[in-house]
Amino acid sequence: MSPLVFLLLFAGSLVAGLIDALIGGGGLILLPLILICNPQFTNAQALGVNKIAAIVGTGSAAVTLGRKIDGARSSLRYAPFALLGAAGGALVAASINKEIMRPIIAVVLVLVGAYVLFKPSFGQQTAVHSKTVGRIIAMCVATLAIGVYDGSFGPGTGVFFIMAFVSLRGGDFLENATWAKITNTFTNLGALIVFSLSGEIMWGLGIALAVANMIGAQIGARMVLAKGAGMLRVLILVLVVVMAAKLGYDQFAAA
């Protein structure tokens, strides 16, 4: 790998870490960049490198935010569901028809964006809902399902976690973004374990990109703490538009 290609990947991983810490979706930048710069990589190799960078970056952002947000550690009770879901998703990733998944996810993203846009009160500061058995089960199921999605497909996992947590537990976007970072760390871990068992992990490149991703994630986490929930709402809308457009383009290009 030439120094220029490495520097490009390093810069891309830093930007991806920044975006992931702000709202999620950094994989939309880093994963295609890895494949473009290394066309000889298999999908498992590219996904593995991406997950190494993502778990370090997201994990560092989770630690930074978790220290500032009360009750963030409570999200760890859902970590096993995130980890197992992502591991299961990674196991079946090869059998997932991406051409079918892309339009479905694009439609879901548009609906999410429309809901956030036309309901300004959604995600503003509210009391956290009481813990009923039904709500706890719903949180477990949602975490497991989003984990499966992250392990098998991935784009927008952070947004889906935030929306699920806002709906099911209450609180504001900032609190639930912190919960999302913590659970997303475990989905990354679950998928990484499966990819590493395949023996195709490029650890050297992955660790180098993880350093860049962590730098970007720390910048992003501090921006989130400084700007608060209002910025997160705007970023959700921006990311939804970008992701829906990207998925639509991929579907059109694949046709």
C-alpha positions as CSV (number, residue, x, y, z in Angstrom):
1,M,0.0,0.0,0.0
2,S,1.4,3.4,-1.0
3,P,1.9,6.2,1.5
4,L,-0.7,8.3,-0.4
5,V,-3.3,5.6,-0.2
6,F,-2.6,5.1,3.5
7,L,-2.9,8.9,4.2
8,L,-6.2,8.9,2.3
9,L,-7.6,6.0,4.4
10,F,-6.3,7.6,7.6
11,A,-8.0,10.9,6.8
12,G,-11.2,9.1,5.8
13,S,-11.2,7.2,9.0
14,L,-10.8,10.4,11.0
15,V,-13.8,12.0,9.3
16,A,-15.8,8.8,9.7
17,G,-15.1,8.8,13.4
18,L,-16.2,12.4,13.7
19,I,-19.5,11.7,11.9
20,D,-20.1,8.5,13.9
21,A,-19.7,10.3,17.2
22,L,-22.0,13.1,16.1
23,I,-24.9,10.9,14.9
24,G,-23.7,7.7,13.2
25,G,-23.2,6.8,9.6
26,G,-19.4,6.9,9.4
27,G,-19.4,3.5,7.7
28,L,-20.9,5.2,4.7
29,I,-17.6,7.0,4.2
30,L,-15.0,4.5,5.5
31,L,-16.2,1.2,4.1
32,P,-16.5,2.4,0.4
33,L,-13.2,4.1,0.8
34,I,-11.5,0.9,2.0
35,L,-12.9,-1.0,-1.0
36,I,-12.0,1.7,-3.5
37,C,-8.4,2.0,-2.3
38,N,-8.0,-1.8,-1.9
39,P,-10.0,-3.5,-4.7
40,Q,-8.1,-6.8,-3.9
41,F,-9.8,-7.0,-0.5
42,T,-12.7,-9.5,0.0
43,N,-15.9,-8.2,1.6
44,A,-15.0,-9.9,4.8
45,Q,-11.6,-8.2,4.9
46,A,-13.0,-4.7,4.2
47,L,-15.8,-5.2,6.8
48,G,-13.3,-6.4,9.3
49,V,-11.0,-3.4,8.9
50,N,-14.0,-1.1,9.1
51,K,-15.3,-2.8,12.3
52,I,-11.9,-2.5,14.0
53,A,-11.9,1.3,13.4
54,A,-15.5,1.6,14.3
55,I,-15.3,-0.2,17.6
56,V,-12.4,1.9,18.8
57,G,-13.9,5.2,17.6
58,T,-17.5,4.5,18.8
59,G,-16.2,3.0,22.1
60,S,-14.1,6.1,22.9
61,A,-17.0,8.4,22.1
62,A,-19.2,6.2,24.3
63,V,-16.8,6.6,27.2
64,T,-16.6,10.4,26.8
65,L,-20.3,10.8,26.6
66,G,-21.1,8.2,29.3
67,R,-19.0,10.1,31.8
68,K,-21.1,13.2,31.3
69,I,-24.6,11.8,31.0
70,D,-26.4,10.5,34.1
71,G,-27.6,6.9,33.9
72,A,-25.7,6.1,30.8
73,R,-24.3,2.9,32.4
74,S,-27.8,1.5,32.6
75,S,-27.6,0.9,28.9
76,L,-25.1,-1.8,29.5
77,R,-27.9,-4.2,30.5
78,Y,-28.8,-4.3,26.8
79,A,-25.3,-4.9,25.6
80,P,-25.6,-8.7,25.4
81,F,-28.6,-8.3,23.0
82,A,-26.6,-5.9,20.9
83,L,-23.6,-8.2,20.8
84,L,-25.5,-11.4,20.0
85,G,-27.7,-9.7,17.4
86,A,-24.7,-8.3,15.5
87,A,-22.9,-11.6,15.7
88,G,-25.9,-13.4,14.2
89,G,-26.3,-10.7,11.6
90,A,-22.6,-11.1,10.6
91,L,-23.1,-14.8,10.3
92,V,-25.9,-14.4,7.7
93,A,-24.4,-11.3,6.0
94,A,-23.4,-13.3,2.9
95,S,-26.9,-14.5,2.4
96,I,-28.5,-11.0,2.6
97,N,-29.8,-9.7,-0.7
98,K,-28.5,-6.1,-0.6
99,E,-30.6,-5.2,-3.7
100,I,-33.7,-5.9,-1.7
101,M,-32.5,-4.4,1.6
102,R,-31.4,-1.0,0.1
103,P,-34.9,0.3,-1.0
104,I,-36.5,-1.0,2.2
105,I,-34.0,0.9,4.4
106,A,-34.2,4.0,2.2
107,V,-38.0,4.1,2.7
108,V,-37.6,3.6,6.5
109,L,-35.1,6.4,6.7
110,V,-37.4,8.8,4.8
111,L,-40.2,7.9,7.2
112,V,-37.9,8.5,10.2
113,G,-36.8,11.9,8.7
114,A,-40.3,13.0,8.0
115,Y,-41.4,12.1,11.6
116,V,-38.5,14.1,13.1
117,L,-39.1,17.0,10.8
118,F,-42.8,17.3,11.3
119,K,-42.8,16.6,15.0
120,P,-40.3,19.2,16.5
121,S,-41.1,18.1,20.0
122,F,-39.8,14.6,19.4
123,G,-36.5,14.1,21.2
124,Q,-36.7,17.2,23.3
125,Q,-36.2,16.9,27.1
126,T,-38.9,14.7,28.7
127,A,-39.0,12.5,31.7
128,V,-37.6,9.0,31.3
129,H,-40.5,6.5,31.1
130,S,-41.1,4.1,34.0
131,K,-39.6,0.7,33.5
132,T,-42.5,-1.7,32.8
133,V,-42.0,-5.3,31.8
134,G,-43.4,-4.6,28.4
135,R,-41.1,-1.7,27.8
136,I,-38.0,-3.6,28.9
137,I,-38.9,-6.5,26.6
138,A,-39.4,-4.0,23.8
139,M,-36.0,-2.5,24.4
140,C,-34.4,-5.9,24.4
141,V,-36.1,-6.9,21.1
142,A,-35.3,-3.5,19.5
143,T,-31.6,-3.8,20.5
144,L,-31.4,-7.3,19.3
145,A,-33.0,-6.4,15.9
146,I,-30.9,-3.4,15.3
147,G,-27.8,-5.5,16.2
148,V,-28.8,-8.0,13.6
149,Y,-29.1,-5.2,11.1
150,D,-25.7,-3.8,12.0
151,G,-24.0,-7.1,11.6
152,S,-25.6,-7.9,8.3
153,F,-26.0,-4.5,6.6
154,G,-25.1,-1.6,8.8
155,P,-25.8,2.0,7.4
156,G,-27.7,4.2,9.9
157,T,-27.4,1.9,13.0
158,G,-26.8,4.9,15.3
159,V,-29.9,6.7,14.0
160,F,-32.0,3.6,14.5
161,F,-30.8,3.1,18.0
162,I,-31.5,6.8,18.9
163,M,-35.0,6.7,17.5
164,A,-35.8,3.4,19.2
165,F,-34.5,4.6,22.6
166,V,-36.2,8.0,22.3
167,S,-39.5,6.2,21.6
168,L,-39.2,3.5,24.2
169,R,-37.4,5.1,27.2
170,G,-38.1,8.9,26.8
171,G,-35.4,11.4,27.6
172,D,-33.8,13.7,25.0
173,F,-31.7,13.1,21.9
174,L,-28.4,13.7,23.8
175,E,-29.2,11.0,26.5
176,N,-30.3,8.5,23.9
177,A,-27.4,9.3,21.6
178,T,-25.1,8.3,24.5
179,W,-27.1,5.0,24.9
180,A,-26.8,4.5,21.2
181,K,-23.0,4.9,21.2
182,I,-22.7,2.3,24.1
183,T,-24.9,-0.3,22.4
184,N,-23.4,0.4,19.0
185,T,-20.0,-0.4,20.5
186,F,-21.2,-3.9,21.4
187,T,-22.8,-4.4,17.9
188,N,-19.4,-3.6,16.4
189,L,-17.8,-6.0,18.8
190,G,-20.2,-8.8,18.0
191,A,-19.7,-8.4,14.2
192,L,-15.9,-8.1,14.7
193,I,-15.7,-11.4,16.6
194,V,-17.4,-13.2,13.7
195,F,-15.3,-11.6,11.1
196,S,-12.1,-12.3,13.0
197,L,-13.1,-16.0,13.3
198,S,-13.0,-16.1,9.4
199,G,-9.3,-15.3,9.6
200,E,-9.5,-12.5,7.2
201,I,-8.9,-9.5,9.5
202,M,-6.2,-7.1,8.4
203,W,-5.1,-6.1,11.9
204,G,-2.3,-3.8,11.0
205,L,-4.4,-1.6,8.8
206,G,-7.4,-1.8,11.1
207,I,-5.5,-0.7,14.1
208,A,-3.9,2.3,12.2
209,L,-7.4,3.4,11.0
210,A,-8.7,2.9,14.6
211,V,-6.3,5.5,15.9
212,A,-7.6,8.0,13.3
213,N,-11.2,7.0,14.0
214,M,-10.7,7.6,17.7
215,I,-9.3,11.1,17.1
216,G,-12.3,12.0,15.0
217,A,-14.7,10.4,17.6
218,Q,-13.3,12.4,20.4
219,I,-13.7,15.7,18.5
220,G,-17.3,14.7,17.6
221,A,-18.2,13.6,21.2
222,R,-17.1,17.0,22.5
223,M,-19.1,18.8,19.9
224,V,-22.2,16.8,20.9
225,L,-21.7,17.8,24.6
226,A,-21.1,21.4,23.7
227,K,-24.0,21.8,21.2
228,G,-26.6,19.5,22.9
229,A,-29.8,17.9,21.6
230,G,-30.7,20.6,19.1
231,M,-27.7,19.9,17.0
232,L,-28.4,16.2,17.0
233,R,-31.9,16.7,15.7
234,V,-30.5,18.7,12.7
235,L,-27.8,16.1,12.1
236,I,-30.4,13.3,12.1
237,L,-32.3,15.1,9.3
238,V,-29.1,15.7,7.3
239,L,-27.9,12.1,7.7
240,V,-31.3,10.7,6.7
241,V,-31.2,12.7,3.5
242,V,-27.6,11.7,2.7
243,M,-28.2,8.1,3.5
244,A,-31.4,7.8,1.6
245,A,-29.8,9.4,-1.5
246,K,-26.8,7.1,-1.2
247,L,-28.9,4.0,-0.9
248,G,-31.0,5.1,-3.8
249,Y,-28.0,5.8,-6.0
250,D,-26.5,2.3,-5.1
251,Q,-29.8,0.7,-6.0
252,F,-29.9,2.5,-9.3
253,A,-26.3,1.7,-10.1
254,A,-26.8,-1.9,-9.4
255,A,-29.8,-2.2,-11.6
